[in-house]
Amino acid sequence: MQTVAGWTTLSERPLCLMREYSFGHGRSNTLVVELPNRKLLVVSPPLGVPESELRALSALGEVVALLAINGAHHLGLGPCRAVFPSAVTYAAPGARDRIQKRGKDFGELKGLEALQPLLGDAVRLQEIEGVKFGDVILHVSTERGNLFYASDFFANIPKLPNLLIKLLFSLSGSGPGLKVFRLYFLGFVRKRAKARDHLIRELEAHPPAIMVPAHGEVAQQPDLGTTLVSMLRTAL
C-alpha cells in the first residue's frame, strides 16, 4: 500500500488519500485523488498542513488541480497554491463568486467544465442543485467500491467540542455521529427539497461503499448508500 506521512490511504486504484485539518475551532477533511497520467486533484485544499506533508504528495504524482467544494471551503487555496504554484484552482460558479469577494490569492477559479477533461473514467464531479454557494460532490470508482466525498451535506462527528456546539447540533439533528448536516441545509441551501432530491438521485445511481464527509470521520458499511438515502428522506 502506498503511504505518505500525515495522510491516510483510502484506496489504491485510483490512489485516494485524506487528511484532517483545522480551521479556527473546527476541523475538516481534504481528499487527494489520483487522475490519469500521474496527476493529482486536491479536493477542499487544506489549511495549516506542514509544507513537508504537502510536498510529499509530489512523490505520487503532479498536483495539477485544487478544487473548492463550495464557497465556504476556500481557506486552503492560497497556502496550497504557494506549494504547488502550477496547480489550477477550480470551483462551481456559485462558489467562485463568493470566494473572489474574499481575497485575491485564490487563482483563476476555473469552472468545473474545465476540470472534466482531466478526470478520466474513475472520477465524477457533480454540482448539487438548489444550493447557495456552489456545492460539489465527488464520486471515485475504486477497488473498494464507490468513494463518495459528501461536501457539507453529511457530517460524522463523533464528539462535539463544546456545550454551544452540542446544543446546536442536538437541536438541529446534525450530530453527534453520522447525520445529515441539517445546520448546513438550514443556512446554506436555498432549496432544500431540490438539493435533497438531487443527492438522492446521485446516491441511488452511484451507491457509496465509503463516504468522506467534509467534517468528521470516514463512514464505511455495506448498506451505506441505502442508509444515507433514508437519512435524507427522514431529516428533510
N, C-alpha and C positions, 0 to 999 in steps of 0.2 A: 504493500500500500504506500502510495506517495504521501509524504507528510511535510509540512512546513511549520517551523516553530511558531507557536502562538495561534495557529489555525487548526480547525477540526475538519477532517476529511469526511464528507458525507457520501461521496460516490467517486468511482474511478473512471467510468466510461459514460459520459464525459466526466472529467475531473470537476468536482464541486467542493469548495471549501467555504466554511463560515467562521466568523469571529464576532464575538460580542464587543461592543464599545460603549463608552459612557458619554452622555451629553448633559451637563448640569447634574440634576438629581436623577435623571432617567438613564435607561440602558436600551440599546438597540442592536440589531444584527445586520451584518453585511454578508453578502454572498458573492463568491468568486466562481465564475462558470467558464470552463474551457470551451472555446469556439474552434471551428476548423482552422487548420494551419498554425496550430500552437499560438493562437491569440487568446486573450483573456478579457472577460467582461466583469467589471466590478459593479454589483448591484447595491445601491444605498451605500456609497463610499463612506468609510469610517472616519471618525474624528478621534484624535488623541492616541492613535496607534503608533508605537515606536517606528521610526523611519526604517529601521533594520528589518522589521517584520513585514513592512510593505515591500521593500526592495527584495526580500526573499522570494516573493512571487515571481520575480523575473527568471528564476531557475526553472519554472514550469512553463513559461511562455511570455509573450509580449502583451502587456496591458495596453489595449487599444481603445477601450470604451469604458466610460464611467456613467452609470445610469442613476438619475434621481428618481425614486419610485413615486414621489409626489412632491408637492410644493413645500412640504414641511421637512423633508429629509434632504437637506442641501448643505449642511454644515461641513461635511467631509469633502465636498468637491474641491475647494481651494487647496487644502492640505494634500490631497491625493494628486492633484494636478502638479503640485510642486515636486512630487516624487516621480510622477510619470508625465512629463511635460508634453509628450507627443500624443497622449491619450485624448480622445474627443469626448466631450460631455454631451449627454442626451437627456431629454425629458419630454413628456407629453405636453401639448400646448398649454393646458391649464396650469401645470406645474411651472413651465418655463416663464410664464407671465409673472407669477408670484415670486419666483427666485430672482429674476432680473431686477426686481424692485428692492432687493435686499443686499446688493453689492455688485462688484464688477470683476470678481476673481473666479467666476463660475464657468468661464469658457463660452464656446459657441452655443451650447444647449440646442443641438440639432434635434429634429423631430424623430419619432420612432420609425418613420418610414425610411430614414437614412441609416438606421441601425439594422434593419431587417436583413439586408444582403450579407451581413457578417455572421448571422446567427447559425446558419446551417439547418439541418433537418431535426436536430435534437432539442432545439430551444424555441420556445414560443412566447412572445410577449403579447399582452392584451391590456389596453386601456379600458377601465371599467366605466360604464355609463352612469350618469346621474351624480357624479362627484363634483366637488368644488375646485380641487387643486390637482387634477390630472393624475389620479392613482393608476399605477401599472402593476399587474400581477405577472408572474413568470412561471412557465412550466418547463421542466427539463426531463426528457426521457432518458433514464439511467438504467444501469444493470440491476438496480434495486427497485425499479418501478418509477412512477412519475414523482418527481420532486416539485413541490409547489411552494413558491415564495409568495406569501399571502399579503404583502404590504401591511396596512394597518387594519384590515378588516377582521382579523382574528388576533387574539393575544393568548399567550400561555405562560403567565407569570405566576410561579408557584408561591412566592412570598412578596407581599406588598410592603413598601419601605416605611410608611408612617401612618398615623391614625387618619389624617385627612384623605390620603390616597385610598386607604382601606374603605373609608366611608363612601367616597365617590364611586369606587369600583363595585362595592356591595350594592349601593342604591341603584346603580345602572345595570347591574348584572354582568359587568365586564371582567370580573375576576374575584378571587384568585383562581388559578387553574386554566384549562383550555376553555375559552369562551369566545363568542362573538364580541368584538370590541365595540360595544354599544356606545361608549363615550365618543368614539371616533365617528360613528354613524350619526350621532346626535349633533356633533359640532362641525363636521367637515364633509358631510354628504348632503347634497342638495335634494336628491330624490331617492329616498331610502328604499322604496319598493323596487324602483328601476335598478338600482345598484344590487340589491339582494337578488333579483331575478337573473341579472347578468352573471353574478357569481355562481348561482345555482347551475345555470347552463354550462359554465366553464367547468365546474366540479363534476358534473354528470358526464360531460364529454371527455374529460381528462381526469379520471379519479386518481387522487394522490395516494402514494404509499408513505410519503414523507412530507411534512409541512414545516417550512421555516417561516415563523411569523416575524414581523418587523420588531416585535418586542416579546421576549420570553424564550422558553425552551423549545427545541425541536420536538414535534409530535410525530410518532410513528405507531401505526397499528393497522391490522389488516382491513378493517372497515372504516378507515379514516374518511374517505370521501362521503360515504353514507352518513357518518356522524356529523360532518361539517354541514352538509345539506340540511339535515334535520335541525341542527342548531340554528341555522339561518331562518328556517321556516318558523321556528318557535320563538326566537328572540325578536324577529322583526315582522 
